[in-house]
Amino acid sequence: AEVDKHIEVCGSAYEACAGADALVICTEWDEFKMEHLDYKRIFESMHKPAFIFDGRLILDGPKLQEIGFRVETIGKSF
């Protein structure tokens, strides 16, 4: 559903990430944690280089780097 020409509401995290340049996590909700999403699938659907910005430190940065993501965290380095 389109809210306006600059905002689109998606039905899933996978749909939202398809064709994206970056993924920004700004919540600690369980549904965005590594065990609930297939981050390899997300990576494969994104433009490259694919970036993840983890603002809540809920993701496994080294594992995401192994997948191919460029990972940035806020408040902690790994």
N, CA, C and O atoms as a Tinker XYZ file with bonds, in Angstrom:
   312  protein
     1  N      0.842000   -1.179000    0.000000    73     2
     2  CA     0.000000    0.000000    0.000000    64     1     3
     3  C      0.882000    1.235000    0.000000    63     2     4     5
     4  O      1.880000    1.289000    0.718000    81     3
     5  N      0.527000    2.201000   -0.782000    73     3     6
     6  CA     1.315000    3.423000   -0.864000    64     5     7
     7  C      0.662000    4.504000   -0.012000    63     6     8     9
     8  O     -0.511000    4.830000   -0.192000    81     7
     9  N      1.440000    5.055000    0.920000    73     7    10
    10  CA     0.952000    6.129000    1.779000    64     9    11
    11  C      1.013000    7.443000    1.023000    63    10    12    13
    12  O      0.039000    8.196000    1.000000    81    11
    13  N      2.132000    7.719000    0.415000    73    11    14
    14  CA     2.295000    8.816000   -0.538000    64    13    15
    15  C      3.397000    8.395000   -1.493000    63    14    16    17
    16  O      3.853000    7.253000   -1.431000    81    15
    17  N      3.832000    9.270000   -2.364000    73    15    18
    18  CA     4.790000    8.840000   -3.386000    64    17    19
    19  C      6.162000    8.497000   -2.817000    63    18    20    21
    20  O      6.981000    7.915000   -3.529000    81    19
    21  N      6.443000    8.838000   -1.555000    73    19    22
    22  CA     7.746000    8.565000   -0.959000    64    21    23
    23  C      7.713000    7.467000    0.099000    63    22    24    25
    24  O      8.768000    7.033000    0.562000    81    23
    25  N      6.532000    7.013000    0.486000    73    23    26
    26  CA     6.392000    6.016000    1.544000    64    25    27
    27  C      5.538000    4.865000    1.035000    63    26    28    29
    28  O      4.465000    5.071000    0.467000    81    27
    29  N      6.030000    3.656000    1.247000    73    27    30
    30  CA     5.269000    2.463000    0.882000    64    29    31
    31  C      5.233000    1.522000    2.077000    63    30    32    33
    32  O      6.273000    1.255000    2.679000    81    31
    33  N      4.070000    1.021000    2.427000    73    31    34
    34  CA     3.911000    0.064000    3.506000    64    33    35
    35  C      3.993000   -1.331000    2.899000    63    34    36    37
    36  O      3.284000   -1.641000    1.941000    81    35
    37  N      4.865000   -2.175000    3.463000    73    35    38
    38  CA     5.078000   -3.521000    2.931000    64    37    39
    39  C      4.505000   -4.561000    3.881000    63    38    40    41
    40  O      4.359000   -4.316000    5.078000    81    39
    41  N      4.187000   -5.712000    3.336000    73    39    42
    42  CA     3.583000   -6.782000    4.110000    64    41    43
    43  C      4.553000   -7.651000    4.872000    63    42    44    45
    44  O      4.138000   -8.427000    5.733000    81    43
    45  N      5.851000   -7.541000    4.574000    73    43    46
    46  CA     6.843000   -8.362000    5.266000    64    45    47
    47  C      8.199000   -7.673000    5.229000    63    46    48    49
    48  O      8.433000   -6.763000    4.434000    81    47
    49  N      9.078000   -8.123000    6.098000    73    47    50
    50  CA    10.451000   -7.606000    6.093000    64    49    51
    51  C     11.129000   -7.934000    4.767000    63    50    52    53
    52  O     11.910000   -7.134000    4.251000    81    51
    53  N     10.834000   -9.101000    4.217000    73    51    54
    54  CA    11.449000   -9.504000    2.946000    64    53    55
    55  C     11.024000   -8.574000    1.811000    63    54    56    57
    56  O     11.847000   -8.162000    0.993000    81    55
    57  N      9.745000   -8.254000    1.771000    73    55    58
    58  CA     9.239000   -7.340000    0.742000    64    57    59
    59  C      9.859000   -5.950000    0.908000    63    58    60    61
    60  O     10.211000   -5.300000   -0.076000    81    59
    61  N      9.988000   -5.505000    2.150000    73    59    62
    62  CA    10.542000   -4.172000    2.410000    64    61    63
    63  C     12.009000   -4.066000    2.005000    63    62    64    65
    64  O     12.459000   -2.998000    1.590000    81    63
    65  N     12.754000   -5.155000    2.120000    73    63    66
    66  CA    14.193000   -5.132000    1.830000    64    65    67
    67  C     14.518000   -5.363000    0.359000    63    66    68    69
    68  O     15.617000   -5.026000   -0.081000    81    67
    69  N     13.608000   -5.918000   -0.398000    73    67    70
    70  CA    13.877000   -6.229000   -1.806000    64    69    71
    71  C     14.238000   -4.962000   -2.570000    63    70    72    73
    72  O     13.451000   -4.018000   -2.638000    81    71
    73  N     15.430000   -4.954000   -3.141000    73    71    74
    74  CA    15.896000   -3.820000   -3.920000    64    73    75
    75  C     16.423000   -2.657000   -3.100000    63    74    76    77
    76  O     16.760000   -1.610000   -3.653000    81    75
    77  N     16.499000   -2.830000   -1.781000    73    75    78
    78  CA    16.976000   -1.752000   -0.907000    64    77    79
    79  C     18.501000   -1.676000   -0.918000    63    78    80    81
    80  O     19.179000   -2.654000   -1.231000    81    79
    81  N     19.025000   -0.513000   -0.577000    73    79    82
    82  CA    20.467000   -0.314000   -0.428000    64    81    83
    83  C     20.914000   -0.555000    1.004000    63    82    84    85
    84  O     22.058000   -0.941000    1.245000    81    83
    85  N     20.020000   -0.329000    1.951000    73    83    86
    86  CA    20.372000   -0.456000    3.364000    64    85    87
    87  C     19.163000   -0.894000    4.176000    63    86    88    89
    88  O     18.012000   -0.658000    3.809000    81    87
    89  N     19.471000   -1.544000    5.294000    73    87    90
    90  CA    18.471000   -1.971000    6.262000    64    89    91
    91  C     18.847000   -1.326000    7.590000    63    90    92    93
    92  O     19.978000   -1.472000    8.051000    81    91
    93  N     17.915000   -0.621000    8.201000    73    91    94
    94  CA    18.163000    0.060000    9.472000    64    93    95
    95  C     17.253000   -0.551000   10.527000    63    94    96    97
    96  O     16.030000   -0.518000   10.398000    81    95
    97  N     17.856000   -1.108000   11.569000    73    95    98
    98  CA    17.103000   -1.686000   12.680000    64    97    99
    99  C     17.106000   -0.674000   13.818000    63    98   100   101
   100  O     18.164000   -0.341000   14.354000    81    99
   101  N     15.934000   -0.186000   14.186000    73    99   102
   102  CA    15.807000    0.822000   15.249000    64   101   103
   103  C     14.921000    0.331000   16.386000    63   102   104   105
   104  O     14.467000    1.131000   17.205000    81   103
   105  N     14.672000   -0.963000   16.446000    73   103   106
   106  CA    13.835000   -1.541000   17.489000    64   105   107
   107  C     14.457000   -2.849000   17.942000    63   106   108   109
   108  O     15.182000   -3.493000   17.184000    81   107
   109  N     14.174000   -3.243000   19.175000    73   107   110
   110  CA    14.683000   -4.513000   19.684000    64   109   111
   111  C     13.638000   -5.620000   19.589000    63   110   112   113
   112  O     13.784000   -6.659000   20.234000    81   111
   113  N     12.603000   -5.420000   18.809000    73   111   114
   114  CA    11.542000   -6.412000   18.681000    64   113   115
   115  C     12.107000   -7.745000   18.203000    63   114   116   117
   116  O     12.970000   -7.795000   17.326000    81   115
   117  N     11.600000   -8.826000   18.800000    73   115   118
   118  CA    12.075000  -10.171000   18.485000    64   117   119
   119  C     11.962000  -10.512000   17.004000    63   118   120   121
   120  O     12.810000  -11.229000   16.472000    81   119
   121  N     10.937000  -10.016000   16.336000    73   119   122
   122  CA    10.708000  -10.396000   14.939000    64   121   123
   123  C     11.843000   -9.980000   14.003000    63   122   124   125
   124  O     11.907000  -10.463000   12.872000    81   123
   125  N     12.739000   -9.096000   14.448000    73   123   126
   126  CA    13.861000   -8.676000   13.613000    64   125   127
   127  C     15.172000   -9.359000   13.995000    63   126   128   129
   128  O     16.196000   -9.127000   13.352000    81   127
   129  N     15.155000  -10.195000   15.027000    73   127   130
   130  CA    16.365000  -10.883000   15.472000    64   129   131
   131  C     16.750000  -11.980000   14.488000    63   130   132   133
   132  O     15.941000  -12.432000   13.677000    81   131
   133  N     18.024000  -12.396000   14.587000    73   131   134
   134  CA    18.610000  -13.345000   13.635000    64   133   135
   135  C     17.804000  -14.638000   13.525000    63   134   136   137
   136  O     17.672000  -15.191000   12.433000    81   135
   137  N     17.266000  -15.123000   14.639000    73   135   138
   138  CA    16.565000  -16.407000   14.612000    64   137   139
   139  C     15.177000  -16.323000   13.982000    63   138   140   141
   140  O     14.541000  -17.352000   13.751000    81   139
   141  N     14.703000  -15.117000   13.703000    73   139   142
   142  CA    13.356000  -14.964000   13.153000    64   141   143
   143  C     13.314000  -14.574000   11.679000    63   142   144   145
   144  O     12.262000  -14.661000   11.045000    81   143
   145  N     14.444000  -14.147000   11.131000    73   143   146
   146  CA    14.490000  -13.764000    9.714000    64   145   147
   147  C     15.659000  -14.451000    9.027000    63   146   148   149
   148  O     16.682000  -14.731000    9.652000    81   147
   149  N     15.502000  -14.717000    7.753000    73   147   150
   150  CA    16.562000  -15.305000    6.940000    64   149   151
   151  C     17.369000  -14.159000    6.329000    63   150   152   153
   152  O     17.023000  -13.640000    5.268000    81   151
   153  N     18.445000  -13.774000    7.011000    73   151   154
   154  CA    19.226000  -12.628000    6.556000    64   153   155
   155  C     20.002000  -12.920000    5.278000    63   154   156   157
   156  O     20.363000  -11.990000    4.558000    81   155
   157  N     20.265000  -14.177000    4.982000    73   155   158
   158  CA    20.884000  -14.516000    3.693000    64   157   159
   159  C     19.900000  -14.205000    2.563000    63   158   160   161
   160  O     20.283000  -13.644000    1.537000    81   159
   161  N     18.659000  -14.565000    2.753000    73   159   162
   162  CA    17.607000  -14.252000    1.769000    64   161   163
   163  C     17.474000  -12.737000    1.594000    63   162   164   165
   164  O     17.347000  -12.245000    0.472000    81   163
   165  N     17.504000  -12.012000    2.697000    73   163   166
   166  CA    17.418000  -10.555000    2.629000    64   165   167
   167  C     18.598000   -9.994000    1.853000    63   166   168   169
   168  O     18.421000   -9.148000    0.976000    81   167
   169  N     19.809000  -10.461000    2.171000    73   167   170
   170  CA    21.014000   -9.989000    1.483000    64   169   171
   171  C     20.909000  -10.214000   -0.022000    63   170   172   173
   172  O     21.227000   -9.328000   -0.815000    81   171
   173  N     20.463000  -11.395000   -0.403000    73   171   174
   174  CA    20.379000  -11.737000   -1.825000    64   173   175
   175  C     19.390000  -10.847000   -2.575000    63   174   176   177
   176  O     19.519000  -10.671000   -3.786000    81   175
   177  N     18.402000  -10.284000   -1.873000    73   175   178
   178  CA    17.390000   -9.458000   -2.537000    64   177   179
   179  C     17.761000   -7.974000   -2.604000    63   178   180   181
   180  O     17.095000   -7.193000   -3.284000    81   179
   181  N     18.821000   -7.593000   -1.901000    73   179   182
   182  CA    19.186000   -6.174000   -1.810000    64   181   183
   183  C     20.201000   -5.780000   -2.875000    63   182   184   185
   184  O     20.898000   -6.630000   -3.429000    81   183
   185  N     20.279000   -4.461000   -3.159000    73   183   186
   186  CA    21.349000   -3.932000   -4.007000    64   185   187
   187  C     22.674000   -4.116000   -3.281000    63   186   188   189
   188  O     22.719000   -4.154000   -2.052000    81   187
   189  N     23.738000   -4.229000   -4.040000    73   187   190
   190  CA    25.067000   -4.388000   -3.458000    64   189   191
   191  C     25.897000   -3.144000   -3.713000    63   190   192   193
   192  O     25.790000   -2.559000   -4.791000    81   191
   193  N     26.715000   -2.720000   -2.771000    73   191   194
   194  CA    26.897000   -3.327000   -1.455000    64   193   195
   195  C     25.655000   -3.133000   -0.589000    63   194   196   197
   196  O     24.987000   -2.101000   -0.661000    81   195
   197  N     25.357000   -4.138000    0.225000    73   195   198
   198  CA    24.185000   -4.106000    1.103000    64   197   199
   199  C     24.635000   -3.755000    2.521000    63   198   200   201
   200  O     25.533000   -4.387000    3.078000    81   199
   201  N     24.003000   -2.750000    3.084000    73   199   202
   202  CA    24.362000   -2.264000    4.414000    64   201   203
   203  C     23.288000   -2.617000    5.431000    63   202   204   205
   204  O     22.098000   -2.627000    5.118000    81   203
   205  N     23.729000   -2.909000    6.663000    73   203   206
   206  CA    22.822000   -3.031000    7.805000    64   205   207
   207  C     23.330000   -2.087000    8.885000    63   206   208   209
   208  O     24.512000   -2.088000    9.229000    81   207
   209  N     22.415000   -1.283000    9.409000    73   207   210
   210  CA    22.700000   -0.416000   10.543000    64   209   211
   211  C     21.879000   -0.952000   11.715000    63   210   212   213
   212  O     20.652000   -0.858000   11.714000    81   211
   213  N     22.558000   -1.511000   12.710000    73   211   214
   214  CA    21.903000   -2.118000   13.871000    64   213   215
   215  C     21.937000   -1.130000   15.029000    63   214   216   217
   216  O     22.942000   -1.020000   15.731000    81   215
   217  N     20.857000   -0.425000   15.221000    73   215   218
   218  CA    20.784000    0.588000   16.259000    64   217   219
   219  C     20.423000    0.072000   17.632000    63   218   220   221
   220  O     20.432000    0.836000   18.598000    81   219
   221  N     20.105000   -1.210000   17.744000    73   219   222
   222  CA    19.701000   -1.781000   19.035000    64   221   223
   223  C     20.586000   -2.948000   19.460000    63   222   224   225
   224  O     20.323000   -3.577000   20.485000    81   223
   225  N     21.622000   -3.244000   18.695000    73   223   226
   226  CA    22.564000   -4.325000   19.018000    64   225   227
   227  C     21.859000   -5.669000   19.192000    63   226   228   229
   228  O     22.135000   -6.404000   20.141000    81   227
   229  N     20.952000   -5.984000   18.272000    73   227   230
   230  CA    20.207000   -7.245000   18.364000    64   229   231
   231  C     20.702000   -8.286000   17.367000    63   230   232   233
   232  O     20.264000   -9.436000   17.405000    81   231
   233  N     21.611000   -7.897000   16.475000    73   231   234
   234  CA    22.052000   -8.791000   15.410000    64   233   235
   235  C     23.472000   -9.282000   15.647000    63   234   236   237
   236  O     24.229000   -8.675000   16.405000    81   235
   237  N     23.826000  -10.375000   15.000000    73   235   238
   238  CA    25.166000  -10.952000   15.071000    64   237   239
   239  C     25.995000  -10.358000   13.934000    63   238   240   241
   240  O     25.980000  -10.864000   12.811000    81   239
   241  N     26.716000   -9.281000   14.238000    73   239   242
   242  CA    27.486000   -8.561000   13.226000    64   241   243
   243  C     28.449000   -9.424000   12.438000    63   242   244   245
   244  O     28.435000   -9.378000   11.208000    81   243
   245  N     29.304000  -10.225000   13.112000    73   243   246
   246  CA    30.237000  -11.073000   12.364000    64   245   247
   247  C     29.533000  -12.056000   11.419000    63   246   248   249
   248  O     30.003000  -12.296000   10.308000    81   247
   249  N     28.409000  -12.619000   11.864000    73   247   250
   250  CA    27.664000  -13.547000   10.998000    64   249   251
   251  C     27.110000  -12.814000    9.776000    63   250   252   253
   252  O     27.140000  -13.344000    8.665000    81   251
   253  N     26.605000  -11.594000    9.982000    73   251   254
   254  CA    26.096000  -10.808000    8.857000    64   253   255
   255  C     27.214000  -10.457000    7.881000    63   254   256   257
   256  O     27.000000  -10.442000    6.669000    81   255
   257  N     28.405000  -10.173000    8.405000    73   255   258
   258  CA    29.547000   -9.898000    7.532000    64   257   259
   259  C     29.909000  -11.132000    6.713000    63   258   260   261
   260  O     30.264000  -11.014000    5.540000    81   259
   261  N     29.822000  -12.318000    7.322000    73   259   262
   262  CA    30.075000  -13.562000    6.583000    64   261   263
   263  C     29.102000  -13.709000    5.424000    63   262   264   265
   264  O     29.479000  -14.188000    4.354000    81   263
   265  N     27.860000  -13.305000    5.625000    73   263   266
   266  CA    26.854000  -13.363000    4.559000    64   265   267
   267  C     27.225000  -12.409000    3.432000    63   266   268   269
   268  O     26.966000  -12.689000    2.262000    81   267
   269  N     27.840000  -11.268000    3.792000    73   267   270
   270  CA    28.233000  -10.291000    2.783000    64   269   271
   271  C     27.831000   -8.860000    3.092000    63   270   272   273
   272  O     28.202000   -7.937000    2.368000    81   271
   273  N     27.070000   -8.672000    4.169000    73   271   274
   274  CA    26.635000   -7.333000    4.546000    64   273   275
   275  C     27.807000   -6.468000    4.997000    63   274   276   277
   276  O     28.807000   -6.971000    5.508000    81   275
   277  N     27.667000   -5.177000    4.801000    73   275   278
   278  CA    28.511000   -4.186000    5.463000    64   277   279
   279  C     27.716000   -3.754000    6.683000    63   278   280   281
   280  O     26.617000   -3.213000    6.558000    81   279
   281  N     28.270000   -3.993000    7.856000    73   279   282
   282  CA    27.529000   -3.825000    9.105000    64   281   283
   283  C     28.065000   -2.642000    9.900000    63   282   284   285
   284  O     29.274000   -2.475000   10.058000    81   283
   285  N     27.143000   -1.828000   10.394000    73   283   286
   286  CA    27.473000   -0.733000   11.306000    64   285   287
   287  C     26.566000   -0.858000   12.524000    63   286   288   289
   288  O     25.368000   -1.113000   12.400000    81   287
   289  N     27.157000   -0.677000   13.698000    73   287   290
   290  CA    26.374000   -0.712000   14.926000    64   289   291
   291  C     26.491000    0.632000   15.633000    63   290   292   293
   292  O     27.404000    1.416000   15.370000    81   291
   293  N     25.568000    0.875000   16.515000    73   291   294
   294  CA    25.584000    2.102000   17.302000    64   293   295
   295  C     25.828000    1.706000   18.754000    63   294   296   297
   296  O     25.035000    0.970000   19.341000    81   295
   297  N     26.926000    2.193000   19.334000    73   295   298
   298  CA    27.209000    1.944000   20.737000    64   297   299
   299  C     28.131000    0.786000   21.027000    63   298   300   301
   300  O     28.491000    0.578000   22.186000    81   299
   301  N     28.532000    0.018000   20.022000    73   299   302
   302  CA    29.396000   -1.134000   20.257000    64   301   303
   303  C     30.058000   -1.510000   18.942000    63   302   304   305
   304  O     29.426000   -1.491000   17.885000    81   303
   305  N     31.330000   -1.848000   19.021000    73   303   306
   306  CA    31.992000   -2.386000   17.828000    64   305   307
   307  C     32.205000   -3.878000   18.043000    63   306   308   309
   308  O     32.137000   -4.359000   19.174000    81   307
   309  N     32.457000   -4.599000   16.986000    73   307   310
   310  CA    32.704000   -6.045000   17.112000    64   309   311
   311  C     33.922000   -6.425000   16.317000    63   310   312
   312  O     34.301000   -7.596000   16.290000    81   311
